[in-house]
Amino acid sequence: MCGIAGIVAATGWTQQALQKAATAMAAMLHHRGPDAQGVWVDPKRPLALAHRRLSIQDLSPAGHQPMASASDRFHIVFNGEIYNFQILADELRHLGHRFRGHSDTEVLLTAIEEWGLEESLQRIRGMFAFGLWDKQSQELVLCRDRMGEKPLFFGWMENCFAFASGLKALYKVFHKTLSIDNDAAAAFFRFGYVPTPYAIYRNVFKLLPGTCLRIPVAPLPTVSDFHPLPGNARFSPQPYWQVETVARKGINNLILDEYDAIGQLDTLLRETISQQKIADVPIGVFLSGGVDSSLVASVMQAVSDKPISTFTIGFREKEFDEAPYAHAIAAHLGTDHHEYYVSASDGLDLIEDIPRHWDEPFADSSQIPSLLVAKMARKKVTVCLTGDGGDELFCGYNRYFAAAALFSRLQRLPHWLRQFSGKTVCTIPPRTWQSAYTLLKHLTGNSRTQANVGLKIHKLAGLLQLDTMHAAYLYLMSYWQKPGDIFTHAQEAASIIDRQPNPDLGHFINDAMYWDQLGYLIDDNLVKGDRASMAVSLEARLPLLDHRIVELSWRLPLTMKYRDGQSKWLLRQVLYRYVTKALIERPKMGFSVPIGDWLKGPLKNWAEDLLHSKSTSELNKQNIQRIWRQHLDGSNDHSHKLWTLCMWLMWLQHQKQ
């Protein structure tokens, strides 16, 4: 894992200026690659490439970047891992190629020379973002992996085209011309993240997953020649792999034999994890105790010849704590297990670092335990496998089937009755619903609890008042239902839900998983994992997002994903080959934190200072104070809204430093 950056200048830049700017950009990515730094400036063209290295494969100088191909036609800066690079290297050796070292970057460059970029992208399996300079075509090519595991920002600034793994690298050199995109900010208040392909700054974008962008050097295109969506301008990203194509093809070629599906998934997981555990440094697994991480840990232990290292975060608040379940799984598998219990003081200690690690405003509060578990793991290992992606691929979120089931029943009720019922439920504060739930559990002798029950009941009550499944999904994904209530004078940037309001994949659950794979997964879960792990120079690998597993998931009928009230049915069947059902069967908890209680307690003074700061001048102060009062007095739980506000205000303050 590494940090990459580059600049193409139109006019007025000397080689010395390019060298200085590229070096400054690389320095801002030190956390992504603390082991080495490299900068290369083309002697004939106004182009510079920069790289920060986290040594994982080939720890020798032969893996140093920027790297040139054997013919010197191509120069590359590469971030990520090619998991099947050894297989590709063997093929290339049979074709007569020789290698200086044994890095996957050198194999990729050689593959591009032998097969061309397009065919090479079809052959490789991995997570990556890279910039490739082609001297022959005089083009800079940016590429991003199929599912968007690795970040890649780019844009037009000061007569230049520049790209980087993180916005802070662009901001370091071009901060005088970067300004906030209010439309992107409005979208942040809805989702808690800025949706791809947009970024928080004007004329800066995120490259769409599964695409390449070609930028000629002479003449250098302007931003008016460009559109961030494929096919909408002379210069726009071109897809080499698309979730939409995979989904439609899979739905028309379903696997109907359950035993065949279980066997295929198990085989793919064993092959994928066997490749992903290859590294020249220590490696482990994040283990929450849920289905996804337990499956990854189980398979990795099965294909390893010694106990693997596993890492878990726990909470003192019982309804949020999965650590005991993770401990039981680890004991069953015989792993070398490590755990750390999170407190509000841990959150307070980390808060000031959040805007430094997350270049854009980001409001998923599980960023706190994600950062803590990464810090804990980094003391022991340099690489960790995770279970990210299982929910989005195998129907793991309660919102999928809860919304579908509720809507199918409610369509028989008149609209006025649904409106009345929803509003009535919302008159009872979330804390009252939570207390009633806790009491019921106590009376029935059930010790298992769930977090945020009151909030979930209010969410369902809101669904009662909606008319379409599209509206229901948008409602469930929104932190602020009306961002204009807090962030005025902006037209909300379009998300995947706006661009494709009706994917028409045969069932609402399929549509919702599709939206999630192109929205929530990329911009929330993957951003959270990448920034948290890279903050401590830890490489996170995600075997469930191997593109062949993604393709297999779309060939499964919904009955193999959700059955008898149970999510991720097929994942569970594979997991039962490694652990007993008793260790797994329990209600889904999710990786959340008690942020609502923390904001009333240990984080109250911090939040109050932010919410009364000068940074709120662009926001609706009256609404801010109203929801803050309601949250403190318990009449409503506005934890998500408040966390979004606090993350925005912290990010603004960090920009001014």
VENJOUR-V378959 format. One line per field, one symbol per residue. ss: DSSP state (a for helix, b for strand, c for the rest). phi: phi as a letter, one per 40 degrees, with the letter a starting at -180 (. if undefined). burial: + if it has 24 or more other ideal C-beta (glycine too) atoms within 12 Angstrom, else -. A space follows every 10 residues. Layout:
ss=???
phi=???
burial=???
//
This chain:
ss=cbbbbbbbbc ccccaaaaaa aaaaaaacca aacbcbbbbb bcccccbbbb bbbccccccc aaacccbbcc cccbbbbbbb bbccaaaaaa aaaacccccc cccaaaaaaa aaaaacaaaa aaaccbbbbb bbbbccccbb bbbbcccccc ccbbbbbccb bbbbccaaaa aaaacccccb caaaaaaaaa accccccbcc bccbbbcccc bbbbbbcccc ccaaabbccc ccccbbcbbc ccaaaaaaaa acccbccaaa aaaaaaaaaa aaaaaacccc ccbbbbcccc aaaaaaaaaa aaccccccbb bbbbbccaaa ccaaaaaaaa aaaccbbbbb bbcaaaaaaa aaaaaaaccc ccccccaaaa aaaaaaaacc ccbbbcccca aaaacccaaa aaaaaaaaaa ccccaaaaaa aaaaaaccca aaaaaaaaaa aaaacccccc ccaaaaaaaa aaacccccaa aaaaaaaccc ccaaacbccc cccccaaaac cccccccaaa aaaaaaaaca aaaaaaaaaa aaaaacccbb bcaaacaaaa aaaccbcaaa ccbccbccaa aaaaaccccc aaaccccccc ccccaaaaaa cccaaaaaaa accaaaaabc aaaaaaaaaa aaacccccaa aaaaaaaaaa aaaaacc
phi=.abbaabbcc agbccccccc ccccccccbd ccaccababb bccbbcbbbb abbbcbbfcc ccccbdbbcd cgcbbbbbbh abcbcccccc ccccchcbbc bbcccccccc ccccbgcccc ccccbibaaa bbcbcccfbc bbbbccbgcb cabaibafgb bbaacbcccc cdcbccbcbc cccccccdcc bgacccccbc bcgbbbccdg bbbbbccbcc cbcccbbcbd gbadbacbcb abddcccccc ccaccbcccc cccccccccc ccccccccac bcbabcbcgc cccccccccc cccbcadccb bbbbbccdcb cbdccccccc cccgcccbaa ccbccccccc dccdcccbcb dabccccccc cccccccccb bbbbcbbdhc cccbgccdcc cccccccccc ccccdccccc ccccdcccdd cccccccccc ccccgcccbb cfcccccccc cccdcbbbcc cccccccccb cbdccbbcga bdccbccccb cacfbgadcc ccccdccbbd cccbcccdcc ccccdbfbcb bbcccdcccd cccccccdcc bbafgbcfdc dccccccbbc ddcbcaccbg cbbccccccc bccccccccc cbccccccbc cccdcccccc cccgcabbdc cccccccccc cdccccc
burial=++++++++++ --+----++- ++++++++++ ++++++++++ ++--++++++ ++++++++-- --+++++++- ---+++++++ ++++++-++- -+----+-+- ++++++++++ ++++--+--+ +-++++++++ ++++----++ ++++++++++ ++++++++-+ ++++++++++ ++++---+-+ ++++++++++ ++++++++++ +-++++++++ +++++++--+ +-+--+-+++ ----++++++ ++++-++--+ +--++----- ++-+++-+++ -++++++++- +-++++++++ ++++++++++ ++++---+++ +++++-+-++ ++++++++++ +++-++++++ ++++-++--+ +-++++++++ ++++++++++ ++++++++-+ ++++++++++ ++++++++++ ++++-++--+ -------+-- -+--++--++ +-++--+--- --------++ ++++++++++ ++++++--++ -+++++++++ +-+-+++--+ -+++++++++ --+-+-++++ ++++++++++ ++++++++++ ++++++++++ ++++++++++ ++++++++-+ ++---+++++ +++++-+++- --++-+++++ ++++++++++ --+--++--+ +---++--++ --++--++-+ ++---+++++ ++++++++++ ++-++--
//
